[in-house]
Amino acid sequence: MVLTALAAPGAAWAHAALLKTFPAASAEVNTPPPHVRLTYSEAVEPRFAIVSVTNAAADQQVDGAVRRSATNPDELLVPLKRVPEGWYLVFWRVISVDGHPVRGAFTFKVGPNPGPPPRFVIPSLSETAATPNLLVARWVTFLSIMAAVGLFVLRLAIARPLVSRVSGTRLRAVSIAFWIALGVALVATPVYVLLATSEFALRSVWAIGDLVPLLRVSAFGRGFLDIEIALALFALAAAAALWLDRPERPVRSVAALLALLGALMAAAAALIGPAAAGHAAQTSPR
């Protein structure tokens, strides 16, 4: 463990970090900039980005939608109106690859005589992904997935030999509990992705038409929807494995073994999914 830690990168960001801006923070430019350029530590999705550029009177100076730079995927461009001399506040909010929101703000001035800095009203720079709704949805998703996988292994690997050894033993209750847990997981996973996308995109959860195109935009959304696919495959393979399984027989058939192997592989993919949806599998260095 110590050697692994020493071999890891010396520094890493937990979420998207703003590395560089144009105009630079607190800097003065002599001519009105055509746009604000924000360079992050990782690629962020423009459709989730919110960037506000306001003057001392809180008038909006943005002139168009935020877009990704054609030369740098980690860079966002915000077109501006032709701004006069003075001070300007830039407030930004983006979504990291794991779905967490990040905020920040800085000022710049357009010269050569911008005057004294005004008192800008800066929005809150703190935001958390640990809201009660998301925490409940996340725990229901994870616990139901783990319960389904655990009950499946219990049914086909641990409890199965009891049928031939202990009279009166039945596996029906374990099978029913497995299907209940898997059914909850199949429903909870897309609901969690929908709730998270709604929260991070600042849209109503009932705006389904707006949210559905955004579900796979972030690595977070793609990862959890891939978990849903793995769970669906797990359900199909598990159904075949349970249907082919004959607990009273000491040796499984080849078809039953293949179905069991397929179910275990799909279950493993579902368990790996949360890690694949986070920063550990997304950013460079990995």
VENSULPE-V138809 format. One record per helix or strand. SS is the DSSP state (A for helix, B for strand). FROM is the first residue (numbers start at 1). LEN is the number of residues. If there is no record, write none. Layout:
ss=SS from=FROM len=LEN
ss=SS from=FROM len=LEN
This chain:
ss=A from=2 len=6
ss=B from=18 len=5
ss=B from=28 len=2
ss=B from=35 len=6
ss=A from=46 len=3
ss=B from=50 len=5
ss=B from=60 len=1
ss=B from=62 len=1
ss=B from=67 len=2
ss=B from=75 len=6
ss=B from=86 len=10
ss=B from=101 len=10
ss=A from=132 len=27
ss=A from=160 len=6
ss=A from=172 len=30
ss=A from=208 len=5
ss=A from=219 len=26
ss=A from=254 len=23
ss=A from=279 len=3
